[in-house]
Amino acid sequence: MWVEPKELGPLTPKPVYQDLVCSKCWQANHDEVFKRGFKAAGEFKSKRDLIQTTDGFLCLSEKVRELLIRHRVGGFKIKPIGMDGWYVVNVTKRVNAVLVYKAAEECRLCRRAKQFCGGYEFERQISLPKNPRTVFTVVHERQGPHQGRDVFVTGDIVEILQTAGIKGCRFNKMYSSEEENEMKRRRRGGKEWWPPGACIDL
């Protein structure tokens, strides 16, 4: 979305996205940017297969795209970034959830929150999708400069990516009620405890 400055200084949006970016807080609606497309994104390369860009977009390689199609993974759309074999993800499966984001003051121009903090840890906080092999997010957008949506996947997708040797992503587990209660019980006893598989690095 942004023009890389030749010298130290503020970023400026590329002309194709300029009307989508608030001139005061530099925020943009990621859905609208996705609709506009990424033909003007320029060169895009990475040694990893999944990355989160500094402007809040999840991107995946051709290898991951083919893998997700082969396993009929749903809940998302993609658009190519130029001609480099990379794609931007737009998560279309959006579920109801408790609002855990805490907002700072609003931008006076676009009325979007300048920053959100907080995140989801427990299954009870969101309505989990019923279908397997699903990429999903919550209805609440994480606002703030260069912020995107939180992205969730069902456990079978993690297994698919692991088996295929995909690199470049960390998955944090959503804890069940039983796991949450056990965490609280142990913490009351002065011990930190995390369930097995709480964090998986690819």
Buried (B, 14 or more C-beta within 10 A) or exposed (E): BBEEEEEEEEBBBBEBBEEBBBEEBBBBBBEEBBEBEBEEBEEBEBEBBBBBBEBBBBBBBEBBBEBBEEBEBBBBEBBBBEEBEBBBBBBEBBBEBEEBBEBEEEBEEBEBBBBBEEEBBBBEBBBEBEEEBBBBBBEBBBBBBBBBBBBBBBBEBBEBBEEBEBBBBEBEBBBEEEBBEBBEEEEEEEEEEBEEEBEBEB
